[in-house]
């Protein structure tokens, strides 16, 4: 991907290119633990072991009005959120305002994730799929070759065709589909979007029924698992009630998808550690006044995710 100037909605520079070479502690991530798109990047960073090379600042999950996403004044103000470690900004948009060229050309949202270059003082990229793919390999030169993390590849060349094919329906129909239902402007749009979401869950259920294996592409974890996880982990917890995608729940109606989700959460080291249910639930319930005007955060479901059972472990041992 070539380096490009920001358009009306995003920066799309390439980390690892001539203008943005990989160096330890040159870059900085801005994220929100609540956002499924930022969560993709956080998981990739965690699984690849890049915390030492790529520090991170975390916005609060709410409030969003009167200035957009904001940082706490101290790291103790809201557990899991941090101050802006670079500029001590009050708001995320303050970081955007610092990035050349002429910021007046930018008409997009002040969204997370944001990849910032400390050396040149600008945004490198604010598109989650770009960033997660770049983090997949560009820091390998700083990792020991004998380490497991060096060999991790979530977008291997041999699986590009299969991954791209799954992305073509997983992203618009499920990952973005829940938003299409939740923010539908009318009944007809909601009905249509909600049906697509559950048709997609039905397809995933049939996929996992058809073979034994922990991941969507059987034995190898890829980026499609990360993308699926960040939507599925929010589904029962908040999407069912907040976005009204309530024809069914993963834990009650999709046993194979549920086991897949539980395996990622409980058994893939680094996934559970990046998942904060309080940030997730309070963000959605307290940031969308048109959907939830009283900003009441639901207590359930309980538990946030079901436990890993002896039956689940027997299944896991069967494919290990």
C-alpha positions as MATLAB code, in Angstrom:
seq = 'XXXXXXXXXXXXXXXXXXXXXXXXXXXXXXXXXXXXXXXXXXXXXXXXXXXXXXXXXXXXXXXXXXXXXXXXXXXXXXXXXXXXXXXXXXXXXXXXXXXXXXXXXXXXXXXXXXXXXXXXXXXXXXXXXXXXXXXXXXXXXXXXXXXXXXXXXXXXXXXXXXXXXXXXXXXXXXXXXXXXXXXXXXXXXXXXXXXXXXXXXXXXXXXXXXXXXXXXXXXXXXXXXXXXXXXXXXXXXXXXXXXXXXXXXXXXXXXXXXXXXXXXXXXXXXXXXXXXXXXXXXXXXXXXXXXXXXXXXXXXXXXXXXXXXXXXXXXXXXXX';
ca = [
       0.000    0.000    0.000;
       1.457    3.335   -1.035;
       1.713    6.288    1.320;
      -1.178    8.672    0.800;
      -2.158   12.046    2.174;
      -5.208   12.067    4.430;
      -8.471   12.159    2.559;
     -11.771   13.221    4.025;
     -11.916   10.251    6.382;
      -8.531    8.646    7.014;
      -4.759    8.548    6.905;
      -3.435    5.516    5.002;
       0.365    5.672    5.257;
       2.301    2.421    5.390;
       4.349    1.537    8.433;
       7.641    0.033    7.303;
       7.870    2.180    4.167;
      10.723    4.576    3.360;
       8.965    7.494    5.067;
       7.936    5.449    8.103;
      10.691    2.902    8.826;
      10.296    0.565   11.771;
      12.159    1.663   14.890;
      11.657    0.713   18.512;
       9.614    3.299   20.433;
       9.205    5.607   17.433;
       5.474    5.010   17.112;
       2.561    5.300   19.498;
      -0.941    3.814   19.460;
      -4.134    5.548   20.515;
      -6.993    3.151   21.199;
     -10.231    2.586   23.066;
     -10.826   -0.763   24.753;
     -14.514   -0.503   23.890;
     -14.107   -0.253   20.119;
     -14.171   -3.568   18.192;
     -12.061   -2.057   15.400;
      -9.376   -0.756   17.754;
      -9.594   -4.078   19.605;
      -8.353   -5.839   16.457;
      -5.159   -3.792   16.629;
      -4.765   -4.257   20.385;
      -5.006   -8.035   20.055;
      -2.506   -8.116   17.187;
      -0.073   -5.992   19.205;
      -0.524   -8.278   22.228;
      -0.202  -11.583   20.398;
       2.868  -10.411   18.472;
       4.487   -9.177   21.701;
       4.975   -5.590   20.555;
       4.208   -3.820   23.834;
       7.882   -2.954   24.346;
       8.194   -1.388   20.886;
       4.773    0.236   20.554;
       3.422    2.057   23.641;
      -0.279    2.800   23.882;
      -2.642    5.471   25.253;
      -6.259    4.542   25.996;
      -9.241    6.909   25.901;
     -12.152    6.643   28.316;
     -15.252    4.789   27.086;
     -17.501    7.774   27.793;
     -18.602   10.540   27.626;
     -18.420   11.210   23.904;
     -20.477   14.398   23.627;
     -18.993   17.905   23.943;
     -15.658   17.156   22.338;
     -15.530   13.460   21.543;
     -13.355   10.783   23.096;
     -11.308   12.068   25.995;
      -8.450   10.987   28.197;
      -8.585   10.788   31.985;
      -6.708   13.424   33.942;
      -4.840   10.648   35.789;
      -4.354    6.937   35.209;
      -6.466    6.285   38.304;
      -9.557    8.167   37.125;
     -11.079    5.325   35.100;
      -9.518    1.883   35.401;
      -8.114    0.673   32.101;
      -7.872    4.138   30.553;
      -4.674    6.170   30.531;
      -3.586    9.727   30.121;
      -2.278   10.769   26.717;
       1.305    9.689   27.301;
       2.671   11.860   24.494;
       0.929   15.225   24.756;
      -1.256   15.028   27.883;
      -4.191   15.972   25.664;
      -7.679   16.271   27.089;
      -9.354   14.962   23.927;
      -8.431   12.602   21.107;
      -9.261   15.313   18.578;
      -6.364   17.327   20.034;
      -4.037   14.613   18.715;
      -5.664   14.765   15.281;
      -5.231   18.551   15.211;
      -1.463   18.149   15.628;
      -1.030   16.127   12.436;
      -0.012   17.793    9.147;
      -0.705   18.501    6.359;
      -3.408   21.151    6.581;
      -5.864   19.579    8.961;
      -8.728   21.574    7.489;
      -8.868   18.994    4.684;
      -9.928   16.263    7.095;
     -13.666   15.761    7.467;
     -13.742   12.359    9.139;
     -14.385   11.257   12.689;
     -11.859   11.485   15.506;
     -11.762    7.730   15.755;
      -9.577    5.026   17.257;
      -7.217    3.404   16.509;
      -4.589    5.987   15.598;
      -0.963    5.146   14.831;
       1.258    8.160   15.541;
       4.848    8.823   14.447;
       6.736   10.627   17.197;
       9.733   11.457   14.989;
       7.830   13.296   12.236;
       4.935   14.405   14.452;
       2.038   13.068   12.397;
      -0.584   10.379   12.059;
       0.633    7.385   10.101;
      -2.648    5.538    9.843;
      -6.105    5.471   11.424;
      -7.606    2.506    9.561;
      -7.793   -0.577   11.774;
      -7.330   -3.198    9.067;
      -4.248   -1.425    7.707;
      -2.677   -1.171   11.147;
      -3.355   -4.756   12.206;
      -1.878   -6.069    8.957;
       1.180   -3.873    9.299;
       1.764   -4.929   12.910;
       1.475   -8.532   11.747;
       4.958   -8.489   10.205;
       6.729   -5.108   10.217;
       8.206   -5.457   13.707;
       9.554   -8.958   13.093;
      13.038   -7.528   12.645;
      12.978   -6.466   16.301;
      11.779   -9.843   17.571;
      14.110  -12.800   18.193;
      13.772  -15.237   15.304;
      13.590  -18.183   17.655;
      10.510  -16.780   19.383;
       7.010  -18.052   18.737;
       5.799  -14.496   18.177;
       8.237  -13.963   15.290;
       6.617  -16.867   13.441;
       3.030  -15.751   14.060;
       1.448  -14.622   10.805;
      -2.231  -13.697   10.775;
      -2.289  -12.997    7.032;
      -0.042  -15.677    5.512;
       0.453  -15.517    1.774;
      -0.738  -19.086    1.321;
      -4.138  -18.173    2.812;
      -4.699  -14.740    1.220;
      -7.438  -15.989   -1.097;
      -9.331  -17.774    1.673;
      -8.966  -14.899    4.128;
     -10.056  -12.307    1.577;
     -13.069  -14.441    0.678;
     -14.176  -14.702    4.316;
     -13.566  -10.996    4.870;
     -15.910  -10.251    1.959;
     -18.924  -11.438    3.981;
     -17.757  -11.463    7.601;
     -17.013   -7.738    7.720;
     -20.088   -6.224    6.015;
     -22.609   -8.776    7.271;
     -21.500   -9.333   10.880;
     -18.810   -6.910   12.082;
     -20.481   -3.921   10.420;
     -23.874   -5.601   10.241;
     -24.577   -5.165   13.953;
     -24.077   -1.416   13.490;
     -26.387   -1.352   10.482;
     -29.087   -2.906   12.646;
     -28.353   -0.804   15.718;
     -28.356    2.514   13.895;
     -31.083    1.655   11.384;
     -33.161    4.757   10.573;
     -36.432    2.859   10.191;
     -38.139   -0.487   10.785;
     -37.573   -1.809    7.283;
     -33.829   -1.107    7.423;
     -33.566   -2.688   10.864;
     -35.473   -5.817    9.822;
     -33.234   -6.293    6.808;
     -29.965   -5.696    8.676;
     -30.916   -7.855   11.645;
     -31.769  -10.777    9.371;
     -28.380  -10.494    7.643;
     -26.597  -10.616   10.999;
     -28.323  -13.838   12.013;
     -27.959  -15.400    8.581;
     -24.232  -14.810    9.012;
     -24.213  -16.365   12.482;
     -26.086  -19.333   11.000;
     -23.335  -19.663    8.377;
     -20.617  -19.559   11.033;
     -22.448  -22.192   13.063;
     -22.629  -24.503   10.060;
     -18.956  -23.850    9.326;
     -17.896  -24.949   12.801;
     -20.210  -27.955   12.680;
     -18.493  -29.173    9.522;
     -15.052  -29.787   11.056;
     -13.200  -30.066   14.318;
     -10.724  -27.266   14.809;
     -10.239  -24.182   16.902;
     -10.253  -21.507   14.209;
     -12.225  -20.405   11.169;
      -9.494  -21.768    8.876;
      -9.165  -24.887   11.007;
      -5.708  -25.184   12.580;
      -4.250  -21.717   11.973;
      -5.399  -18.551   13.706;
      -5.650  -15.711   11.205;
      -6.914  -12.156   11.053;
     -10.464  -13.359   10.409;
     -10.500  -14.909   13.886;
      -9.414  -11.611   15.413;
     -12.090   -9.721   13.490;
     -14.779  -12.259   14.352;
     -13.780  -12.307   18.017;
     -14.024   -8.566   18.563;
     -17.622   -8.623   17.338;
     -18.694  -11.922   18.914;
     -17.360  -11.035   22.368;
     -19.603   -7.951   22.341;
     -22.644   -9.727   20.976;
     -24.367  -11.192   24.038;
     -22.790   -8.620   26.329;
     -24.196   -5.502   24.671;
     -25.293   -5.879   21.041;
     -28.299   -8.110   21.790;
     -29.960   -5.489   23.947;
     -28.402   -2.242   22.740;
     -28.532   -2.849   18.978;
     -31.667   -5.037   19.205;
     -30.032   -7.963   17.419;
     -32.075  -10.168   19.701;
     -33.409  -13.003   17.567;
     -31.016  -15.194   19.519;
     -27.924  -15.201   21.721;
     -24.631  -16.888   20.976;
     -24.577  -18.736   24.291;
     -28.103  -20.103   23.881;
     -28.601  -20.526   20.147;
     -25.163  -21.075   18.596;
     -23.303  -23.782   20.555;
     -20.488  -24.239   18.044;
     -19.885  -20.486   17.682;
     -20.057  -20.189   21.470;
     -17.368  -22.829   21.959;
     -15.214  -21.146   19.321;
     -15.592  -17.816   21.134;
     -14.873  -19.328   24.538;
     -11.758  -21.026   23.218;
     -10.355  -17.745   21.926;
     -11.132  -15.971   25.209;
      -9.977  -18.629   27.666;
      -7.183  -20.425   25.796;
      -5.430  -18.020   23.416;
      -2.979  -16.184   25.629;
      -3.314  -12.445   25.110;
      -6.942  -12.340   23.975;
      -8.645  -12.315   27.375;
      -6.070   -9.798   28.608;
      -7.216   -7.267   25.987;
     -10.947   -7.651   26.705;
     -12.551   -5.220   29.163;
     -16.277   -5.779   29.587;
     -16.805   -2.665   31.687;
     -15.344   -0.443   28.953;
     -17.430   -2.263   26.351;
     -20.762   -2.082   28.175;
     -20.407    1.468   29.474;
     -19.271    2.828   26.125;
     -22.277    1.634   24.158;
     -24.844    2.240   26.867;
     -23.578    5.709   27.814;
     -22.503    7.101   24.425;
     -25.579    6.662   22.234;
     -28.211    9.004   23.600;
     -30.537    8.394   20.673;
     -30.610    4.661   21.445;
     -30.352    4.733   25.254;
     -31.275    8.248   26.399;
     -31.043    7.518   30.133;
     -27.573    5.972   29.730;
     -28.416    3.026   31.975;
     -25.877    0.206   31.684;
     -27.465   -3.259   31.903;
     -26.260   -5.632   34.617;
     -26.481   -8.724   32.449;
     -25.818  -11.029   30.938;
     -24.207  -12.985   33.755;
     -21.524  -14.090   33.230;
     -20.088  -11.866   30.507;
     -18.799  -15.017   28.846;
     -19.498  -18.579   29.852;
     -16.784  -20.634   31.587;
     -14.613  -23.238   29.912;
     -15.986  -26.645   30.897;
     -14.642  -30.188   31.127;
     -16.624  -31.018   27.992;
     -15.000  -28.071   26.209;
     -11.572  -29.243   27.329;
     -12.234  -32.763   26.040;
     -13.049  -31.237   22.644;
      -9.886  -29.151   22.798;
      -7.734  -32.191   23.571;
      -9.260  -34.016   20.598;
      -7.736  -31.607   18.084;
      -4.503  -30.681   19.872;
];
